[in-house]
Amino acid sequence: LLQDKIQVWHRCNYHWYMKQELCHDATKNVQVTCVKFHEEQPYVLFVGLTSASGEELTWNEMEFRWDPSTVGYSISATNSNSCTGISVDGCIVNVTPLEKALVPPPMYAASLALHRPIRNV
C-alpha cells in the first residue's frame, strides 16, 4: 500500500491501463491507511486517510467513470469523415485515426508521453 497516492487500474484486451492516480499532499502529514470499493456500486471507492499522529481519520468517497468511446468530427469542405480512437495509460495518450489504421487497443498508431499521469481527456 502506497502511503501518499492511490492508483486505479483497468484491464482490457490483456493490457492493464492506469486510469487515475490520486496524490495526497505529503506536507500535510496524512497517510492513506485504507482503500476499499463499495460492495454494490463498483465505481465507488472509499479512502481512509490518517494524520501522522494517528489521532485523526478522514473518510473520502469517490466515484469513478470511464466509458469506451470514440471522438468523431466531420470536415464539410472535403466531405470526408474521420474518427479518432484515444486511450489513456497513465502518462501516455495512445491515438489512432480510425480511417487510416483500424487497430484495437492496446495497439495504436501514435502516442504522446507526458510528465504526469493524465486525469481527463
Salt bridges, closest charged atoms under 4 A:
GLU21 OE2 - LYS5 NZ 3.79
GLU39 OE2 - LYS36 NZ 3.44
GLU63 OE2 - ARG65 NH2 3.06
ASP89 OD2 - HIS15 NE2 2.93
